[in-house]
Amino acid sequence: MANIAEAVSSFVLGLLVCLLGIPLYYKKVKPNHFYGMTFKGTVSEKEWYAINHYGGKKLIQYGMILFPTGLIPLLTPTFHPVVSLLWAFFCGAMILIPCVQTLLRYYR
């Protein structure tokens, strides 16, 4: 049970990513430069809501993947430091992947 930090980080990050995606999915966030998927160039308000609806959906999906993976560290023996580093990379990827997917969809 020495993997509590990895488990808690997965649970908290998964929950946080889901919670950040919900207002974007329901188009409750007005266009701004602080919260939401913003890209360089002129984007109309309609495009902004469409991009952030898609981005919010992806954040919710990946957050729902990340949240239950917090059980894995609890069910395994103590992680080697390299495995802990890979776990941190996995958690970071679960946050970056939906952002990259949204960016690629925007530039199509």
C-alpha positions as CSV (number, residue, x, y, z in Angstrom):
1,M,0.0,0.0,0.0
2,A,2.9,2.4,-0.6
3,N,1.5,3.6,-3.8
4,I,-1.0,5.9,-2.2
5,A,0.4,9.1,-3.8
6,E,0.0,7.6,-7.3
7,A,-3.5,6.5,-6.5
8,V,-4.6,9.8,-5.0
9,S,-3.0,11.8,-7.9
10,S,-4.9,9.7,-10.5
11,F,-8.2,10.1,-8.6
12,V,-7.8,13.8,-8.1
13,L,-6.5,14.5,-11.6
14,G,-9.3,12.4,-13.2
15,L,-11.9,14.2,-11.2
16,L,-10.4,17.6,-11.9
17,V,-10.1,17.0,-15.6
18,C,-13.8,15.9,-15.7
19,L,-14.9,18.9,-13.7
20,L,-13.0,21.3,-15.9
21,G,-14.5,19.7,-19.0
22,I,-18.2,19.9,-17.9
23,P,-18.7,23.7,-18.3
24,L,-17.0,23.6,-21.7
25,Y,-19.1,20.7,-22.9
26,Y,-22.3,22.5,-21.9
27,K,-21.1,25.8,-23.5
28,K,-21.3,27.7,-20.2
29,V,-18.0,29.5,-20.6
30,K,-17.9,32.6,-22.6
31,P,-14.9,33.2,-25.0
32,N,-11.8,34.3,-23.0
33,H,-8.1,33.7,-22.9
34,F,-7.9,31.9,-19.5
35,Y,-10.3,29.0,-19.6
36,G,-11.1,26.9,-22.6
37,M,-9.3,25.9,-25.7
38,T,-8.0,29.1,-27.3
39,F,-6.0,29.2,-30.4
40,K,-4.2,32.0,-32.3
41,G,-6.1,33.6,-35.0
42,T,-9.6,35.0,-35.2
43,V,-12.2,32.6,-34.0
44,S,-15.9,33.6,-34.1
45,E,-18.0,33.0,-31.0
46,K,-19.8,30.2,-32.7
47,E,-16.5,28.5,-33.5
48,W,-15.3,29.0,-30.0
49,Y,-18.3,27.3,-28.5
50,A,-18.0,24.4,-31.0
51,I,-14.3,23.9,-30.4
52,N,-14.8,24.0,-26.6
53,H,-17.8,21.7,-26.7
54,Y,-15.6,19.1,-28.4
55,G,-12.6,19.8,-26.1
56,G,-14.9,19.5,-23.0
57,K,-16.2,16.2,-24.3
58,K,-12.6,14.9,-24.7
59,L,-11.6,16.2,-21.3
60,I,-14.5,14.4,-19.7
61,Q,-13.8,11.1,-21.6
62,Y,-10.1,11.1,-20.6
63,G,-10.8,12.2,-17.0
64,M,-13.2,9.2,-16.8
65,I,-10.3,7.0,-18.0
66,L,-7.8,8.5,-15.5
67,F,-10.1,8.4,-12.5
68,P,-10.6,4.6,-12.2
69,T,-6.9,3.9,-13.0
70,G,-6.2,5.2,-9.5
71,L,-7.2,1.7,-8.4
72,I,-4.2,0.1,-10.1
73,P,-1.5,1.5,-7.7
74,L,-3.6,0.3,-4.8
75,L,-3.7,-3.2,-6.1
76,T,-0.1,-3.6,-6.9
77,P,3.1,-3.9,-4.8
78,T,5.3,-0.9,-4.2
79,F,6.3,0.9,-7.4
80,H,9.9,1.2,-8.4
81,P,10.9,4.9,-8.9
82,V,11.0,4.4,-12.7
83,V,7.4,3.1,-12.6
84,S,6.3,6.0,-10.6
85,L,7.9,8.3,-13.2
86,L,6.1,6.5,-16.0
87,W,2.8,6.7,-14.0
88,A,3.3,10.5,-13.8
89,F,3.9,10.6,-17.5
90,F,0.7,8.6,-18.1
91,C,-1.3,11.0,-16.0
92,G,0.1,14.0,-17.8
93,A,-0.7,12.3,-21.2
94,M,-4.3,11.9,-20.1
95,I,-4.5,15.6,-19.8
96,L,-2.5,16.6,-22.9
97,I,-4.1,14.1,-25.4
98,P,-7.5,15.7,-25.4
99,C,-6.0,19.2,-25.9
100,V,-4.0,18.0,-28.9
101,Q,-7.0,16.2,-30.3
102,T,-9.0,19.5,-30.1
103,L,-6.1,21.4,-31.7
104,L,-5.9,19.0,-34.6
105,R,-9.7,19.1,-35.1
106,Y,-9.6,22.9,-35.1
107,Y,-6.9,23.0,-37.8
108,R,-8.7,20.5,-40.2
